[in-house]
Amino acid sequence: MTEKTCCQHRTKERSEKEYRDLANRLSRIEGQVRGIRKMLDENAYCPDIMVQVAAVKSALDGFNCTLLEEHIRTCVADDLRSGDDDTITELIGTIRKITK
């Protein structure tokens, strides 16, 4: 049985590209949130702010989906190959939490 590299210690080593892509997504989301704050400060029209909030929610959902895809491809696949079926229970719990 191979040693768990992902979830045993609740850490995940990411490639340089994966880290950079995720960090860039978060930076864009942070910029969007700051933009919403600026709209609020400038007394922007409510529906205009709500549209921007929806865009941020969508961006966060995309970020989460990317993380989930990578988790399944690496951590879950590795655990299943090594015979650890507990990862399925964890994955189901995670999906339930993020889809509420």
Secondary structure, DSSP 8 states (H G I E B T S, - for coil): ----SSTTTT-----HHHHHHHHHHHHHHHHHHHHHHHHHHTT--HHHHHHHHHHHHHHHHHHHHHHHHHHIIIIIHHHHHTT-THHHHHHHHHHHHHT-
